[in-house]
Amino acid sequence: MIQSGTLKHRIIFQQKTNVSDGMGSSYEKWSTFATRWAAIWPVKAMERIENAQEGQETTHRIKIRYLAGVTAQMRVLYGSRTFEINSVINPDEANRELEILATEET
């Protein structure tokens, strides 16, 4: 269970959408899916090594209250920072919280 005091960071989930250019073509654009309060923290060095061995370069964990529809095809914005979502975990399939493993874009 997430305690409300730990959700200190306001984040934005974005997803790619197709937008018509009015000339019969379309292009992909990032659009806002949802805005939520979250806890964000960097992963420990040992976790980074383990994830790198599995082919992922996870740099941060993000926790939020449960939100249906969040996928690994989305990204997270926090201030001027952008995080690519590697995986979305619903602990115990309880629909109470989501744990997101992400890589900060540089």
Backbone as a chain_set.jsonl record, in Angstrom:
{"seq": "MIQSGTLKHRIIFQQKTNVSDGMGSSYEKWSTFATRWAAIWPVKAMERIENAQEGQETTHRIKIRYLAGVTAQMRVLYGSRTFEINSVINPDEANRELEILATEET", "coords": {"N": [[0.846, -1.182, 0.0], [0.563, 2.185, -0.848], [1.659, 5.028, 0.827], [0.252, 8.214, 1.136], [1.979, 10.392, 1.606], [4.361, 9.752, 0.368], [4.033, 10.176, -2.297], [5.147, 12.514, -3.964], [5.834, 13.716, -6.327], [4.792, 15.275, -9.278], [3.755, 13.822, -12.15], [3.567, 13.211, -15.722], [1.949, 11.066, -17.903], [2.567, 10.063, -21.165], [1.415, 9.184, -24.441], [1.911, 7.844, -27.749], [0.23, 9.22, -30.496], [-1.58, 9.159, -33.572], [-1.694, 11.807, -35.835], [-3.483, 13.683, -38.131], [-2.252, 15.414, -40.963], [-3.767, 16.987, -42.525], [-3.457, 16.814, -45.208], [-3.851, 14.326, -46.152], [-1.963, 12.651, -45.095], [-0.379, 11.336, -42.124], [1.15, 11.777, -38.895], [3.174, 10.777, -36.065], [2.637, 11.809, -32.712], [3.388, 12.86, -29.388], [1.036, 12.676, -26.814], [-0.84, 13.739, -23.929], [-1.737, 11.296, -21.599], [-2.407, 10.885, -18.905], [-2.191, 12.619, -15.748], [-0.485, 12.327, -12.739], [0.215, 11.879, -9.183], [3.33, 10.814, -7.885], [5.894, 8.564, -6.627], [9.327, 8.718, -7.011], [12.44, 7.219, -7.522], [15.987, 6.608, -7.843], [17.372, 3.522, -9.059], [19.268, 1.055, -7.269], [22.816, 0.396, -7.509], [23.371, -2.384, -7.76], [20.935, -3.381, -8.679], [20.877, -2.144, -11.15], [22.942, -3.464, -12.476], [21.931, -6.097, -12.561], [19.615, -5.67, -14.121], [20.776, -4.758, -16.495], [22.005, -7.057, -17.374], [19.797, -8.458, -18.172], [19.108, -7.125, -20.404], [17.95, -4.643, -20.117], [18.218, -1.208, -19.318], [17.542, -0.041, -16.695], [17.002, 2.843, -14.829], [15.466, 4.135, -12.955], [12.792, 3.793, -10.523], [9.318, 4.1, -10.434], [6.469, 4.808, -8.602], [2.948, 4.687, -8.477], [-0.51, 5.288, -7.621], [-2.898, 2.819, -8.619], [-3.57, 2.815, -12.097], [-5.442, 2.231, -14.802], [-4.514, 1.122, -18.059], [-1.889, 2.032, -18.439], [1.098, 1.517, -20.185], [4.1, -0.086, -21.508], [4.667, 1.218, -23.822], [4.454, 3.847, -23.451], [5.604, 7.052, -22.149], [7.129, 8.89, -19.424], [6.89, 12.109, -18.108], [8.629, 14.315, -16.04], [8.88, 17.281, -14.763], [11.512, 18.781, -16.421], [12.528, 16.412, -17.196], [12.622, 13.217, -18.887], [11.33, 9.952, -19.003], [11.691, 6.739, -20.282], [9.47, 4.09, -20.387], [10.138, 0.893, -19.215], [8.94, -1.378, -18.101], [5.764, -2.271, -16.641], [4.432, -2.946, -13.571], [1.953, -4.599, -11.758], [1.583, -5.117, -8.638], [0.827, -8.198, -7.134], [-1.432, -8.32, -8.706], [-3.421, -6.702, -7.736], [-4.547, -4.258, -8.291], [-4.039, -1.869, -6.902], [-1.754, -0.347, -6.873], [0.885, 0.753, -9.093], [4.048, -0.256, -10.183], [6.645, 1.105, -11.864], [9.258, 0.478, -14.017], [11.877, 2.287, -15.316], [13.829, 4.133, -17.762], [15.877, 6.895, -17.657], [15.961, 9.392, -20.074], [18.675, 10.912, -21.731]], "CA": [[0.0, 0.0, 0.0], [1.326, 3.419, -0.952], [1.242, 6.095, 1.731], [0.118, 9.435, 0.345], [3.125, 11.278, 1.802], [5.482, 9.391, -0.502], [3.707, 10.579, -3.665], [5.483, 13.934, -3.932], [6.233, 14.197, -7.642], [3.698, 15.345, -10.255], [4.263, 13.303, -13.413], [2.638, 13.141, -16.845], [2.095, 9.93, -18.796], [2.269, 10.409, -22.542], [1.362, 8.085, -25.4], [1.979, 8.29, -29.136], [-1.026, 9.211, -31.229], [-1.483, 9.565, -34.978], [-2.34, 13.086, -36.096], [-3.6, 13.98, -39.556], [-1.65, 16.698, -41.343], [-4.724, 17.706, -43.354], [-3.125, 16.598, -46.616], [-3.973, 12.901, -46.427], [-0.929, 11.912, -44.382], [-0.421, 11.492, -40.668], [2.427, 11.636, -38.205], [3.016, 10.443, -34.652], [2.87, 12.91, -31.781], [3.154, 12.494, -27.999], [-0.078, 13.389, -26.201], [-1.015, 13.414, -22.517], [-2.669, 10.228, -21.242], [-2.865, 11.16, -17.538], [-1.28, 13.292, -14.824], [-0.639, 11.674, -11.437], [1.238, 12.035, -8.159], [4.169, 9.615, -7.899], [7.173, 8.476, -5.92], [10.383, 8.404, -7.979], [13.765, 7.095, -6.941], [16.933, 5.871, -8.684], [17.619, 2.153, -8.631], [20.587, 0.838, -6.694], [23.816, -0.079, -8.466], [23.226, -3.82, -7.979], [19.752, -3.566, -9.522], [21.261, -1.724, -12.499], [23.746, -4.547, -13.057], [21.02, -7.202, -12.847], [18.757, -5.3, -15.241], [21.605, -4.679, -17.695], [22.212, -8.43, -17.825], [18.546, -8.874, -18.788], [18.9, -6.319, -21.599], [17.293, -3.371, -19.808], [19.033, -0.248, -18.58], [16.622, 0.648, -15.796], [17.677, 3.809, -13.974], [14.561, 4.635, -11.921], [11.512, 3.164, -10.2], [8.254, 5.082, -10.24], [5.261, 4.19, -8.055], [1.732, 5.493, -8.481], [-1.735, 4.529, -7.359], [-3.283, 2.086, -9.819], [-4.159, 3.543, -13.217], [-5.629, 1.312, -15.927], [-4.101, 1.582, -19.381], [-0.477, 2.396, -18.529], [1.844, 0.469, -20.875], [5.518, 0.162, -21.772], [4.799, 2.032, -25.022], [4.306, 5.241, -23.026], [6.743, 7.663, -21.467], [6.787, 9.702, -18.257], [7.554, 13.408, -17.989], [8.693, 14.884, -14.696], [9.581, 18.544, -14.967], [12.223, 18.774, -17.701], [13.088, 15.066, -17.376], [11.805, 12.251, -19.615], [11.632, 8.56, -18.679], [11.122, 5.706, -21.142], [8.972, 3.004, -19.545], [10.612, -0.442, -19.587], [7.914, -2.343, -17.72], [4.735, -1.827, -15.702], [4.125, -4.066, -12.687], [0.776, -4.462, -10.901], [1.896, -6.095, -7.589], [-0.214, -9.14, -6.724], [-2.622, -8.104, -9.542], [-4.408, -6.179, -6.786], [-5.083, -2.981, -8.787], [-3.906, -0.825, -5.876], [-0.613, 0.49, -7.221], [1.716, 0.311, -10.2], [5.475, 0.001, -10.08], [7.124, 1.301, -13.227], [10.701, 0.488, -14.188], [12.069, 3.232, -16.412], [15.162, 4.626, -18.079], [15.869, 8.337, -17.899], [16.596, 9.796, -21.334], [19.669, 11.965, -21.511]], "C": [[0.888, 1.241, 0.0], [0.779, 4.432, 0.038], [1.268, 7.414, 0.959], [1.305, 10.375, 0.478], [4.303, 10.963, 0.911], [5.255, 9.815, -1.95], [3.896, 12.09, -3.799], [5.727, 14.551, -5.308], [5.051, 14.161, -8.607], [4.265, 14.919, -11.611], [3.153, 13.288, -14.468], [2.967, 11.885, -17.643], [1.726, 10.404, -20.186], [2.268, 9.155, -23.404], [1.438, 8.661, -26.81], [0.593, 8.179, -29.764], [-0.757, 9.635, -32.667], [-2.303, 10.823, -35.189], [-2.349, 13.318, -37.6], [-2.966, 15.332, -39.839], [-2.565, 17.511, -42.253], [-4.495, 17.532, -44.842], [-3.179, 15.117, -46.975], [-2.922, 12.039, -45.765], [-1.121, 12.102, -42.884], [0.98, 11.322, -40.105], [2.157, 11.321, -36.748], [3.404, 11.634, -33.786], [2.627, 12.384, -30.371], [2.0, 13.329, -27.463], [-0.26, 12.901, -24.765], [-2.088, 12.349, -22.339], [-3.264, 10.512, -19.867], [-1.782, 11.908, -16.773], [-1.547, 12.724, -13.441], [0.475, 12.089, -10.48], [2.007, 10.717, -8.076], [5.33, 9.72, -6.931], [8.196, 8.047, -6.971], [11.689, 8.275, -7.233], [14.667, 6.306, -7.868], [17.107, 4.449, -8.154], [19.037, 2.047, -8.099], [21.524, 0.248, -7.74], [23.65, -1.562, -8.768], [22.017, -4.122, -8.865], [20.07, -3.188, -10.967], [22.036, -2.824, -13.208], [22.84, -5.706, -13.448], [20.137, -6.89, -14.052], [19.538, -5.224, -16.543], [21.859, -6.071, -18.26], [20.968, -8.969, -18.514], [18.214, -8.032, -20.02], [18.189, -5.0, -21.358], [18.263, -2.486, -19.038], [18.107, 0.588, -17.705], [17.406, 1.577, -14.884], [16.811, 4.269, -12.807], [13.353, 3.724, -11.726], [10.524, 4.292, -9.946], [7.051, 4.32, -9.699], [4.119, 5.191, -8.085], [0.586, 4.64, -7.959], [-2.171, 3.915, -8.675], [-3.969, 2.994, -10.845], [-4.246, 2.578, -14.392], [-5.114, 1.946, -17.209], [-2.656, 1.985, -19.523], [0.284, 1.226, -19.144], [3.3, 0.879, -21.082], [5.733, 0.958, -23.065], [4.654, 3.526, -24.71], [5.628, 5.779, -22.486], [6.215, 8.508, -20.325], [7.578, 10.999, -18.324], [7.497, 13.842, -16.536], [9.53, 16.148, -14.798], [10.21, 18.536, -16.356], [12.801, 17.4, -18.028], [12.085, 14.152, -18.082], [12.29, 10.844, -19.284], [10.934, 7.635, -19.669], [10.691, 4.545, -20.245], [9.468, 1.67, -20.086], [9.569, -1.505, -19.268], [6.985, -1.73, -16.678], [4.312, -3.042, -14.896], [2.932, -3.705, -11.808], [0.959, -5.5, -9.779], [0.677, -6.898, -7.153], [-1.494, -9.008, -7.552], [-3.779, -7.535, -8.713], [-5.055, -4.864, -7.228], [-5.1, -1.89, -7.72], [-2.804, 0.161, -6.223], [0.061, -0.073, -8.458], [3.153, 0.652, -9.875], [6.017, 0.015, -11.497], [8.649, 1.334, -13.208], [10.982, 1.309, -15.435], [13.539, 3.626, -16.577], [15.064, 6.117, -18.355], [16.604, 8.63, -19.192], [17.538, 10.942, -21.052], [19.819, 12.84, -22.714]], "O": [[1.849, 1.325, 0.764], [-0.428, 4.669, 0.085], [2.21, 7.684, 0.214], [1.61, 11.099, -0.47], [5.168, 11.816, 0.711], [6.194, 9.814, -2.746], [2.929, 12.851, -3.753], [5.817, 15.772, -5.436], [4.386, 13.134, -8.739], [5.151, 15.58, -12.153], [1.966, 13.345, -14.146], [4.118, 11.662, -18.016], [0.705, 11.064, -20.377], [3.001, 8.199, -23.15], [1.078, 9.815, -27.041], [-0.115, 7.187, -29.588], [0.183, 10.382, -32.939], [-3.46, 10.902, -34.775], [-1.323, 13.162, -38.262], [-3.117, 16.276, -39.064], [-2.194, 18.595, -42.702], [-5.263, 18.05, -45.652], [-2.616, 14.7, -47.987], [-2.979, 10.814, -45.863], [-1.925, 12.923, -42.442], [1.874, 10.79, -40.764], [1.06, 11.561, -36.244], [4.354, 12.36, -34.077], [1.748, 11.545, -30.174], [1.981, 14.548, -27.634], [0.123, 11.78, -24.431], [-3.199, 12.473, -22.855], [-4.474, 10.397, -19.674], [-0.601, 11.835, -17.115], [-2.698, 12.645, -13.011], [1.526, 12.578, -10.895], [1.421, 9.64, -8.181], [5.698, 10.804, -6.479], [7.95, 7.113, -7.734], [12.019, 9.121, -6.402], [14.198, 5.435, -8.601], [17.001, 4.205, -6.952], [19.901, 2.855, -8.441], [21.079, -0.327, -8.734], [23.777, -1.966, -9.924], [22.071, -5.019, -9.707], [19.592, -3.832, -11.9], [21.818, -3.088, -14.39], [22.964, -6.242, -14.549], [19.933, -7.749, -14.91], [19.013, -5.589, -17.595], [21.923, -6.25, -19.477], [21.074, -9.856, -19.362], [17.152, -8.207, -20.618], [17.856, -4.303, -22.316], [19.034, -2.968, -18.208], [17.913, 1.779, -17.95], [18.365, 1.154, -14.238], [17.328, 4.736, -11.792], [12.948, 2.991, -12.628], [10.854, 5.303, -9.326], [6.652, 3.303, -10.266], [4.286, 6.369, -7.769], [0.7, 3.417, -7.868], [-1.845, 4.439, -9.74], [-4.822, 3.816, -10.509], [-3.218, 2.154, -14.92], [-5.257, 3.15, -17.423], [-2.216, 2.262, -20.639], [0.148, 0.086, -18.699], [3.678, 2.029, -20.86], [6.864, 1.333, -23.372], [4.725, 4.363, -25.61], [6.622, 5.06, -22.383], [5.024, 8.809, -20.253], [8.785, 10.991, -18.566], [6.457, 13.751, -15.884], [10.755, 16.081, -14.906], [9.522, 18.311, -17.352], [13.492, 17.245, -19.035], [10.873, 14.284, -17.909], [13.49, 10.571, -19.28], [9.724, 7.736, -19.872], [11.48, 4.072, -19.428], [9.255, 1.344, -21.253], [9.338, -2.418, -20.06], [7.353, -0.813, -15.944], [3.886, -4.051, -15.458], [2.903, -2.64, -11.191], [0.538, -6.646, -9.938], [-0.373, -6.335, -6.842], [-2.537, -9.526, -7.152], [-4.947, -7.841, -8.953], [-6.011, -4.407, -6.602], [-6.036, -1.095, -7.638], [-2.897, 1.349, -5.914], [-0.159, -1.225, -8.83], [3.442, 1.728, -9.351], [5.862, -0.955, -12.239], [9.255, 2.117, -12.477], [10.399, 1.062, -16.491], [14.358, 3.474, -15.671], [14.266, 6.552, -19.186], [17.731, 8.176, -19.392], [17.248, 11.827, -20.247], [20.616, 13.778, -22.7]]}, "num_chains": 1, "name": "protein.A"}
